[in-house]
């Protein structure tokens, strides 16, 4: 995932007023989702939906 793709998602969530906390915005910018995802879903890290991480578990959608 490219950093600009992650930033575009953050900007979209801000524009939709889903993301309003400056502290959460800073956190999302400092800690991207990708490092916590298995290789087979890393390219979908900026998708705003839960992603499978194995063993029937998911990484939550960014807006959750």
C-alpha positions as CSV (number, residue, x, y, z in Angstrom):
1,X,0.0,0.0,0.0
2,X,1.3,3.4,-0.8
3,X,1.3,6.1,1.9
4,X,-0.8,8.4,-0.3
5,X,-3.5,5.7,-0.5
6,X,-3.7,5.5,3.3
7,X,-3.7,9.3,3.5
8,X,-6.5,9.5,0.9
9,X,-8.6,7.1,3.2
10,X,-7.8,9.3,6.2
11,X,-8.9,12.4,4.2
12,X,-12.1,10.7,3.1
13,X,-13.0,9.8,6.7
14,X,-12.3,13.4,7.8
15,X,-14.5,14.8,5.0
16,X,-17.3,12.4,6.0
17,X,-16.9,13.6,9.6
18,X,-16.4,10.1,10.7
19,X,-12.9,11.0,11.9
20,X,-12.9,14.0,14.1
21,X,-10.4,13.5,16.8
22,X,-7.0,15.1,16.1
23,X,-5.3,12.5,18.3
24,X,-6.9,9.6,16.3
25,X,-5.9,11.4,13.0
26,X,-2.3,11.7,14.2
27,X,-2.3,8.0,15.3
28,X,-3.6,6.8,11.9
29,X,-0.9,8.8,10.2
30,X,1.9,7.5,12.4
31,X,0.8,3.8,12.5
32,X,-0.6,2.5,9.2
33,X,-2.6,-0.6,9.1
34,X,-0.5,-2.5,6.6
35,X,2.2,-3.8,9.0
36,X,-0.5,-5.7,11.0
37,X,-1.9,-7.5,7.9
38,X,-0.8,-10.8,6.4
39,X,0.9,-10.6,3.0
40,X,-2.1,-11.7,1.0
41,X,-4.2,-8.7,2.1
42,X,-1.5,-6.0,2.6
43,X,-2.5,-4.5,-0.8
44,X,-6.0,-3.9,0.6
45,X,-4.8,-2.0,3.7
46,X,-6.5,1.2,2.7
47,X,-9.8,-0.4,2.1
48,X,-12.4,0.8,4.6
49,X,-13.6,-2.7,5.6
50,X,-12.6,-5.5,7.9
51,X,-9.8,-7.7,6.5
52,X,-9.1,-11.3,7.3
53,X,-6.0,-12.0,9.3
54,X,-6.4,-15.7,9.8
55,X,-8.0,-18.1,12.3
56,X,-11.4,-16.6,11.6
57,X,-10.3,-13.2,12.8
58,X,-10.3,-9.8,11.1
59,X,-8.5,-6.5,11.3
60,X,-11.2,-4.0,11.9
61,X,-12.2,-1.4,9.4
62,X,-10.3,1.9,9.9
63,X,-13.5,3.7,10.9
64,X,-14.4,1.2,13.6
